[in-house]
Amino acid sequence: MNDIFIAPKHTALPNDPKDMNVLSSFCKNPKGVRFQTQKENETIILFLRSHFVKNISWIIFSLFLLVLPLITSIFLPSFGLDFLFSPSANRFITVFTLFYYLMVSSYVFISFLHWFYNVFIVTTERIVDMDYSDIVIHNIAITNLSHIEDVNYTQSGFISTLVNYGNVFVQTAGNERNFEALAVPRPREATHIIGDLLGKGHSGKSG
């Protein structure tokens, strides 16, 4: 999880560019951001990760899991399970509840890290795609800009159009893997930025 480094914010001067917000999903020419294999003279042009709206589903589910024990305790007497509140069962209930909330906390933590560390970086020399699977597994794919043949995006559905996020696809030459940045904000603008770096045309698809 140390492949990306976001420097702490410093006191900004009147004409000093602001550092990138740590939770930003779209940032051009971010300041104070570096990744592990970045070269000395290599500059980050574009930083992307999935739109924050993609977190809403697991956040709502996590909130439901947090209140589930309370809801259960309210309705248990209706099913004749009052014995679960007896003194002899208190210790078991306490241990189970602690274990339950530990599992919920782990789910929230892993879900956040999966969003936070899955990033797509475009530099003056290459594209870096960091895919985070879990705490111990994360993959990094890199290709030079000279190996890119085409870049395009897709944007479909009411929500993605309303919030303005979509998928950016980068096609590479030969047997190299293709790159994709999924559900990123402002996909059209991201495609144009990459296309301008390549000096090639770029296309999009909405639906």
PASEBA-1860 file (N, C-alpha, C; in nm, 3 decimals):
! residues 207
1> MNDIFIAP> 0.080/-0.120/0.000/0.000/0.000/0.000/0.085/0.126/0.000 ~ 0.215/0.113/-0.021/0.302/0.230/-0.020/0.347/0.269/-0.160 ~ 0.269/0.231/-0.262/0.307/0.263/-0.400/0.275/0.409/-0.432 ~ 0.183/0.471/-0.357/0.147/0.610/-0.380/0.184/0.690/-0.257 ~ 0.247/0.802/-0.279/0.280/0.890/-0.169/0.218/1.026/-0.193 ~ 0.137/1.071/-0.098/0.077/1.205/-0.106/0.139/1.288/0.004 ~ 0.215/1.386/-0.036/0.287/1.466/0.061/0.191/1.548/0.146 ~ 0.227/1.575/0.271/0.142/1.658/0.355/0.130/1.798/0.300
9> KHTALPND> 0.017/1.862/0.326/-0.006/1.995/0.275/0.086/2.096/0.344 ~ 0.134/2.192/0.268/0.217/2.296/0.323/0.142/2.428/0.318 ~ 0.195/2.529/0.382/0.132/2.660/0.380/0.144/2.719/0.240 ~ 0.031/2.743/0.177/0.030/2.785/0.037/0.057/2.934/0.025 ~ 0.139/2.972/-0.070/0.162/3.111/-0.105/0.054/3.154/-0.203 ~ 0.037/3.284/-0.227/-0.071/3.331/-0.314/-0.072/3.266/-0.451 ~ 0.046/3.244/-0.510/0.053/3.187/-0.645/0.096/3.041/-0.645 ~ 0.094/2.979/-0.528/0.141/2.841/-0.515/0.028/2.745/-0.548
17> PKDMNVLS> 0.046/2.649/-0.642/-0.059/2.553/-0.673/-0.096/2.471/-0.549 ~ -0.224/2.438/-0.537/-0.269/2.361/-0.423/-0.237/2.213/-0.441 ~ -0.209/2.146/-0.329/-0.188/2.002/-0.333/-0.320/1.932/-0.363 ~ -0.310/1.811/-0.416/-0.429/1.734/-0.447/-0.497/1.687/-0.320 ~ -0.629/1.696/-0.317/-0.705/1.642/-0.204/-0.683/1.491/-0.197 ~ -0.662/1.440/-0.077/-0.628/1.299/-0.060/-0.739/1.206/-0.111 ~ -0.864/1.255/-0.116/-0.975/1.173/-0.163/-1.018/1.208/-0.305 ~ -0.939/1.285/-0.375/-0.973/1.327/-0.510/-0.977/1.208/-0.606
25> SFCKNPKG> -1.071/1.213/-0.700/-1.082/1.107/-0.801/-1.035/1.152/-0.938 ~ -1.019/1.282/-0.955/-0.974/1.337/-1.083/-0.888/1.459/-1.052 ~ -0.763/1.454/-1.096/-0.675/1.568/-1.070/-0.573/1.581/-1.182 ~ -0.569/1.701/-1.241/-0.470/1.730/-1.344/-0.348/1.795/-1.280 ~ -0.232/1.750/-1.322/-0.106/1.805/-1.272/-0.105/1.813/-1.119 ~ -0.129/1.700/-1.051/-0.136/1.703/-0.904/-0.001/1.739/-0.843 ~ -0.007/1.815/-0.736/0.113/1.854/-0.664/0.128/1.769/-0.538 ~ 0.251/1.735/-0.506/0.278/1.659/-0.385/0.243/1.512/-0.394
33> VRFQTQKE> 0.227/1.460/-0.515/0.191/1.320/-0.534/0.303/1.249/-0.609 ~ 0.345/1.135/-0.558/0.447/1.054/-0.624/0.410/0.907/-0.611 ~ 0.465/0.823/-0.700/0.449/0.680/-0.687/0.586/0.615/-0.685 ~ 0.591/0.491/-0.643/0.716/0.427/-0.606/0.819/0.423/-0.718 ~ 0.775/0.395/-0.840/0.870/0.378/-0.951/0.884/0.504/-1.036 ~ 0.836/0.617/-0.987/0.842/0.740/-1.065/0.986/0.786/-1.084 ~ 1.018/0.825/-1.207/1.153/0.871/-1.238/1.172/1.015/-1.193 ~ 1.296/1.054/-1.186/1.330/1.186/-1.132/1.268/1.300/-1.214
41> NETIILFL> 1.274/1.289/-1.346/1.224/1.396/-1.432/1.085/1.366/-1.489 ~ 1.017/1.268/-1.431/0.884/1.228/-1.479/0.776/1.305/-1.402 ~ 0.684/1.365/-1.475/0.579/1.447/-1.414/0.444/1.380/-1.431 ~ 0.365/1.379/-1.325/0.229/1.325/-1.333/0.137/1.428/-1.398 ~ 0.073/1.387/-1.506/-0.018/1.475/-1.579/-0.163/1.457/-1.532 ~ -0.200/1.333/-1.502/-0.338/1.305/-1.466/-0.345/1.192/-1.363 ~ -0.424/1.214/-1.260/-0.445/1.115/-1.154/-0.592/1.080/-1.150 ~ -0.623/0.950/-1.163/-0.762/0.906/-1.167/-0.786/0.790/-1.070
49> RSHFVKNI> -0.905/0.790/-1.012/-0.958/0.672/-0.944/-1.109/0.677/-0.961 ~ -1.177/0.569/-0.928/-1.322/0.563/-0.947/-1.392/0.677/-0.874 ~ -1.499/0.725/-0.933/-1.578/0.832/-0.872/-1.624/0.789/-0.733 ~ -1.627/0.884/-0.640/-1.664/0.850/-0.502/-1.805/0.793/-0.493 ~ -1.891/0.826/-0.590/-2.027/0.775/-0.586/-2.030/0.622/-0.592 ~ -1.924/0.560/-0.644/-1.918/0.415/-0.651/-1.905/0.351/-0.513 ~ -1.876/0.432/-0.411/-1.866/0.380/-0.275/-2.000/0.374/-0.203 ~ -2.100/0.437/-0.261/-2.228/0.449/-0.190/-2.288/0.313/-0.156
57> SWIIFSLF> -2.278/0.217/-0.246/-2.340/0.086/-0.224/-2.282/0.017/-0.101 ~ -2.148/0.012/-0.090/-2.091/-0.056/0.025/-2.104/0.026/0.153 ~ -2.112/0.157/0.141/-2.134/0.240/0.260/-2.273/0.215/0.318 ~ -2.375/0.210/0.231/-2.512/0.183/0.278/-2.521/0.044/0.338 ~ -2.457/-0.053/0.273/-2.460/-0.191/0.324/-2.391/-0.197/0.461 ~ -2.280/-0.124/0.477/-2.208/-0.123/0.604/-2.293/-0.061/0.715 ~ -2.366/0.046/0.682/-2.454/0.108/0.781/-2.564/0.011/0.825 ~ -2.616/-0.065/0.728/-2.717/-0.166/0.761/-2.660/-0.271/0.856
65> LLVLPLIT> -2.536/-0.316/0.826/-2.473/-0.416/0.912/-2.448/-0.363/1.053 ~ -2.419/-0.234/1.064/-2.392/-0.174/1.195/-2.517/-0.171/1.284 ~ -2.633/-0.148/1.224/-2.757/-0.139/1.304/-2.829/-0.272/1.311 ~ -2.784/-0.372/1.237/-2.851/-0.502/1.237/-2.862/-0.564/1.376 ~ -2.756/-0.565/1.457/-2.770/-0.622/1.592/-2.878/-0.551/1.676 ~ -2.887/-0.419/1.661/-2.989/-0.345/1.736/-3.129/-0.385/1.691 ~ -3.146/-0.396/1.558/-3.276/-0.437/1.504/-3.310/-0.578/1.552 ~ -3.211/-0.666/1.552/-3.233/-0.804/1.595/-3.274/-0.810/1.740
73> SIFLPSFG> -3.207/-0.731/1.826/-3.237/-0.734/1.969/-3.379/-0.684/1.997 ~ -3.430/-0.598/1.910/-3.565/-0.545/1.929/-3.670/-0.650/1.897 ~ -3.643/-0.731/1.793/-3.744/-0.826/1.747/-3.729/-0.966/1.805 ~ -3.618/-0.996/1.870/-3.599/-1.130/1.926/-3.708/-1.170/2.025 ~ -3.749/-1.080/2.119/-3.856/-1.121/2.212/-3.985/-1.162/2.142 ~ -4.010/-1.106/2.025/-4.133/-1.140/1.952/-4.133/-1.285/1.905 ~ -4.014/-1.345/1.895/-4.002/-1.483/1.850/-3.977/-1.578/1.967 ~ -3.999/-1.529/2.090/-3.982/-1.614/2.207/-3.838/-1.649/2.236
81> LDFLFSPS> -3.746/-1.561/2.202/-3.603/-1.588/2.225/-3.548/-1.503/2.338 ~ -3.631/-1.479/2.439/-3.589/-1.397/2.552/-3.471/-1.459/2.626 ~ -3.457/-1.592/2.617/-3.349/-1.660/2.691/-3.211/-1.613/2.646 ~ -3.201/-1.554/2.526/-3.072/-1.505/2.479/-3.023/-1.385/2.560 ~ -3.114/-1.325/2.637/-3.077/-1.210/2.718/-3.056/-1.249/2.865 ~ -3.054/-1.377/2.890/-3.031/-1.424/3.027/-2.887/-1.401/3.067 ~ -2.857/-1.392/3.198/-2.719/-1.369/3.245/-2.621/-1.475/3.195 ~ -2.665/-1.599/3.183/-2.575/-1.705/3.139/-2.533/-1.690/2.993
89> ANRFITVF> -2.616/-1.620/2.914/-2.584/-1.602/2.772/-2.514/-1.470/2.743 ~ -2.503/-1.384/2.844/-2.446/-1.251/2.823/-2.303/-1.257/2.771 ~ -2.223/-1.347/2.829/-2.082/-1.355/2.789/-2.071/-1.395/2.643 ~ -2.149/-1.496/2.604/-2.145/-1.541/2.464/-2.191/-1.430/2.370 ~ -2.298/-1.360/2.408/-2.351/-1.252/2.324/-2.247/-1.141/2.310 ~ -2.178/-1.110/2.419/-2.077/-1.003/2.415/-1.963/-1.040/2.321 ~ -1.913/-1.163/2.334/-1.803/-1.208/2.248/-1.846/-1.211/2.102 ~ -1.964/-1.262/2.075/-2.015/-1.269/1.938/-2.032/-1.129/1.879
97> TLFYYLMV> -2.083/-1.035/1.959/-2.104/-0.899/1.911/-1.972/-0.832/1.877 ~ -1.872/-0.850/1.962/-1.740/-0.793/1.935/-1.681/-0.851/1.807 ~ -1.693/-0.983/1.790/-1.643/-1.047/1.669/-1.719/-0.998/1.546 ~ -1.849/-0.980/1.560/-1.932/-0.932/1.449/-1.887/-0.793/1.404 ~ -1.869/-0.703/1.499/-1.829/-0.566/1.463/-1.685/-0.561/1.412 ~ -1.603/-0.654/1.455/-1.468/-0.664/1.399/-1.474/-0.701/1.251 ~ -1.562/-0.793/1.216/-1.579/-0.833/1.077/-1.636/-0.720/0.993 ~ -1.732/-0.646/1.049/-1.790/-0.533/0.977/-1.684/-0.426/0.954
105> SSYVFISF> -1.602/-0.399/1.057/-1.495/-0.299/1.045/-1.394/-0.341/0.939 ~ -1.364/-0.469/0.932/-1.271/-0.519/0.831/-1.328/-0.501/0.691 ~ -1.457/-0.527/0.677/-1.522/-0.509/0.547/-1.516/-0.364/0.502 ~ -1.544/-0.271/0.594/-1.538/-0.129/0.562/-1.396/-0.089/0.524 ~ -1.299/-0.136/0.600/-1.158/-0.102/0.577/-1.111/-0.153/0.441 ~ -1.141/-0.277/0.409/-1.099/-0.336/0.281/-1.169/-0.267/0.165 ~ -1.298/-0.236/0.180/-1.373/-0.170/0.073/-1.316/-0.032/0.044 ~ -1.281/0.041/0.149/-1.224/0.174/0.130/-1.087/0.164/0.063
113> LHWFYNVF> -1.004/0.072/0.108/-0.871/0.057/0.048/-0.881/0.016/-0.098 ~ -0.978/-0.068/-0.130/-0.996/-0.111/-0.268/-1.026/0.008/-0.358 ~ -1.106/0.102/-0.308/-1.134/0.223/-0.386/-1.013/0.318/-0.387 ~ -0.954/0.337/-0.272/-0.850/0.438/-0.256/-0.722/0.404/-0.334 ~ -0.684/0.276/-0.337/-0.557/0.237/-0.397/-0.568/0.183/-0.539 ~ -0.688/0.175/-0.595/-0.702/0.142/-0.736/-0.697/0.272/-0.815 ~ -0.580/0.305/-0.865/-0.560/0.434/-0.931/-0.502/0.415/-1.070 ~ -0.521/0.518/-1.149/-0.477/0.520/-1.289/-0.400/0.651/-1.306
121> IVTTERIV> -0.272/0.641/-1.338/-0.185/0.758/-1.344/-0.128/0.775/-1.484 ~ -0.138/0.895/-1.535/-0.079/0.929/-1.665/0.033/1.028/-1.640 ~ 0.153/0.994/-1.688/0.267/1.083/-1.671/0.316/1.132/-1.807 ~ 0.422/1.208/-1.806/0.480/1.258/-1.930/0.545/1.147/-2.012 ~ 0.563/1.029/-1.952/0.633/0.920/-2.021/0.551/0.792/-2.036 ~ 0.457/0.769/-1.946/0.389/0.639/-1.947/0.256/0.644/-1.874 ~ 0.190/0.529/-1.877/0.065/0.510/-1.802/0.089/0.402/-1.696 ~ 0.045/0.429/-1.576/0.062/0.336/-1.464/-0.076/0.301/-1.410
129> DMDYSDIV> -0.107/0.171/-1.411/-0.236/0.122/-1.364/-0.212/0.037/-1.239 ~ -0.259/0.085/-1.125/-0.241/0.014/-0.998/-0.373/-0.049/-0.957 ~ -0.373/-0.181/-0.948/-0.493/-0.256/-0.910/-0.472/-0.320/-0.774 ~ -0.557/-0.285/-0.680/-0.549/-0.334/-0.543/-0.654/-0.441/-0.522 ~ -0.612/-0.560/-0.480/-0.706/-0.669/-0.457/-0.739/-0.684/-0.309 ~ -0.636/-0.693/-0.226/-0.656/-0.695/-0.082/-0.530/-0.641/-0.015 ~ -0.518/-0.662/0.114/-0.409/-0.600/0.190/-0.272/-0.643/0.139 ~ -0.260/-0.766/0.094/-0.127/-0.818/0.056/-0.109/-0.833/-0.094
137> IHNIAITN> -0.212/-0.811/-0.173/-0.202/-0.832/-0.318/-0.239/-0.704/-0.392 ~ -0.145/-0.651/-0.468/-0.177/-0.540/-0.557/-0.084/-0.547/-0.677 ~ -0.142/-0.525/-0.794/-0.070/-0.539/-0.919/-0.047/-0.402/-0.983 ~ 0.069/-0.386/-1.044/0.103/-0.262/-1.111/0.139/-0.293/-1.256 ~ 0.068/-0.230/-1.349/0.096/-0.247/-1.492/0.140/-0.112/-1.548 ~ 0.241/-0.115/-1.633/0.299/0.007/-1.687/0.319/-0.008/-1.837 ~ 0.293/0.098/-1.911/0.326/0.099/-2.054/0.372/0.239/-2.092 ~ 0.467/0.246/-2.182/0.514/0.376/-2.231/0.411/0.437/-2.325
145> LSHIEDVN> 0.407/0.568/-2.329/0.312/0.636/-2.417/0.334/0.598/-2.563 ~ 0.458/0.568/-2.599/0.488/0.532/-2.738/0.425/0.400/-2.779 ~ 0.382/0.318/-2.683/0.322/0.188/-2.713/0.170/0.195/-2.724 ~ 0.114/0.313/-2.702/-0.032/0.328/-2.704/-0.079/0.356/-2.847 ~ -0.180/0.281/-2.890/-0.234/0.299/-3.024/-0.362/0.382/-3.027 ~ -0.443/0.370/-2.924/-0.570/0.442/-2.926/-0.622/0.459/-2.784 ~ -0.705/0.561/-2.763/-0.769/0.584/-2.634/-0.912/0.627/-2.659 ~ -1.006/0.570/-2.586/-1.146/0.605/-2.600/-1.217/0.587/-2.467
153> YTQSGFIS> -1.342/0.626/-2.462/-1.418/0.614/-2.338/-1.562/0.574/-2.368 ~ -1.627/0.518/-2.267/-1.770/0.487/-2.275/-1.840/0.546/-2.154 ~ -1.961/0.591/-2.176/-2.041/0.649/-2.068/-2.186/0.613/-2.096 ~ -2.244/0.530/-2.012/-2.380/0.484/-2.038/-2.460/0.481/-1.908 ~ -2.588/0.498/-1.920/-2.675/0.494/-1.804/-2.704/0.634/-1.749 ~ -2.818/0.646/-1.681/-2.863/0.775/-1.631/-2.770/0.829/-1.522 ~ -2.732/0.742/-1.427/-2.650/0.787/-1.314/-2.514/0.833/-1.361 ~ -2.450/0.754/-1.448/-2.315/0.791/-1.494/-2.318/0.921/-1.574
161> TLVNYGNV> -2.426/0.942/-1.649/-2.438/1.067/-1.725/-2.465/1.185/-1.632 ~ -2.552/1.162/-1.533/-2.586/1.269/-1.439/-2.465/1.312/-1.356 ~ -2.392/1.214/-1.304/-2.277/1.243/-1.217/-2.151/1.269/-1.299 ~ -2.155/1.227/-1.426/-2.043/1.244/-1.519/-1.924/1.156/-1.484 ~ -1.945/1.025/-1.491/-1.833/0.932/-1.482/-1.849/0.825/-1.590 ~ -1.739/0.758/-1.622/-1.742/0.656/-1.726/-1.612/0.579/-1.728 ~ -1.595/0.496/-1.828/-1.478/0.410/-1.840/-1.386/0.460/-1.951 ~ -1.258/0.468/-1.919/-1.157/0.509/-2.017/-1.075/0.387/-2.054
169> FVQTAGNE> -1.061/0.362/-2.184/-0.988/0.245/-2.234/-0.867/0.289/-2.315 ~ -0.754/0.230/-2.285/-0.630/0.260/-2.356/-0.582/0.132/-2.425 ~ -0.573/0.136/-2.557/-0.531/0.020/-2.635/-0.383/0.032/-2.667 ~ -0.311/-0.077/-2.642/-0.167/-0.078/-2.665/-0.133/-0.166/-2.784 ~ -0.010/-0.151/-2.829/0.035/-0.226/-2.948/0.081/-0.366/-2.909 ~ 0.077/-0.454/-3.007/0.133/-0.588/-2.991/0.061/-0.671/-2.885 ~ 0.143/-0.746/-2.808/0.087/-0.837/-2.708/0.073/-0.773/-2.571 ~ 0.099/-0.646/-2.559/0.085/-0.579/-2.431/-0.062/-0.573/-2.391
177> RNFEALAV> -0.086/-0.575/-2.260/-0.223/-0.569/-2.210/-0.281/-0.431/-2.234 ~ -0.414/-0.427/-2.252/-0.483/-0.300/-2.262/-0.512/-0.246/-2.122 ~ -0.525/-0.116/-2.113/-0.545/-0.052/-1.984/-0.686/0.006/-1.977 ~ -0.742/0.007/-1.856/-0.876/0.062/-1.839/-0.887/0.132/-1.703 ~ -0.950/0.246/-1.705/-0.981/0.319/-1.583/-1.133/0.321/-1.573 ~ -1.186/0.249/-1.476/-1.330/0.226/-1.469/-1.399/0.327/-1.377 ~ -1.514/0.376/-1.422/-1.600/0.465/-1.344/-1.527/0.589/-1.294 ~ -1.442/0.646/-1.378/-1.367/0.765/-1.338/-1.444/0.892/-1.375
185> PRPREATH> -1.428/1.000/-1.298/-1.496/1.125/-1.332/-1.445/1.184/-1.462 ~ -1.532/1.257/-1.529/-1.499/1.334/-1.649/-1.419/1.250/-1.750 ~ -1.477/1.138/-1.796/-1.403/1.048/-1.886/-1.367/1.113/-2.019 ~ -1.453/1.202/-2.068/-1.424/1.267/-2.196/-1.299/1.354/-2.183 ~ -1.292/1.430/-2.075/-1.176/1.516/-2.055/-1.049/1.434/-2.035 ~ -1.061/1.323/-1.961/-0.945/1.236/-1.940/-0.895/1.179/-2.072 ~ -0.990/1.139/-2.158/-0.953/1.085/-2.289/-0.881/1.189/-2.373 ~ -0.928/1.312/-2.369/-0.865/1.420/-2.446/-0.724/1.449/-2.394
193> IIGDLLGK> -0.707/1.445/-2.264/-0.574/1.472/-2.206/-0.474/1.367/-2.253 ~ -0.515/1.240/-2.247/-0.426/1.133/-2.291/-0.402/1.142/-2.441 ~ -0.509/1.168/-2.516/-0.495/1.179/-2.661/-0.402/1.293/-2.701 ~ -0.410/1.404/-2.630/-0.322/1.517/-2.661/-0.176/1.483/-2.633 ~ -0.153/1.404/-2.528/-0.015/1.359/-2.499/0.039/1.272/-2.611 ~ -0.050/1.193/-2.669/-0.010/1.103/-2.776/-0.002/1.173/-2.911 ~ -0.071/1.287/-2.920/-0.077/1.355/-3.049/-0.164/1.279/-3.147 ~ -0.263/1.202/-3.092/-0.350/1.121/-3.176/-0.495/1.159/-3.153
201> GHSGKSG> -0.579/1.114/-3.243/-0.721/1.137/-3.225/-0.775/1.052/-3.112 ~ -0.889/1.089/-3.058/-0.950/1.013/-2.950/-1.100/1.016/-2.968 ~ -1.166/0.916/-2.916/-1.310/0.902/-2.939/-1.382/0.864/-2.812 ~ -1.512/0.880/-2.816/-1.592/0.844/-2.702/-1.724/0.785/-2.746 ~ -1.792/0.723/-2.651/-1.920/0.661/-2.681/-2.012/0.682/-2.562 ~ -2.125/0.735/-2.588/-2.225/0.755/-2.481/-2.350/0.678/-2.516 ~ -2.420/0.641/-2.413/-2.544/0.570/-2.438/-2.628/0.562/-2.314
END
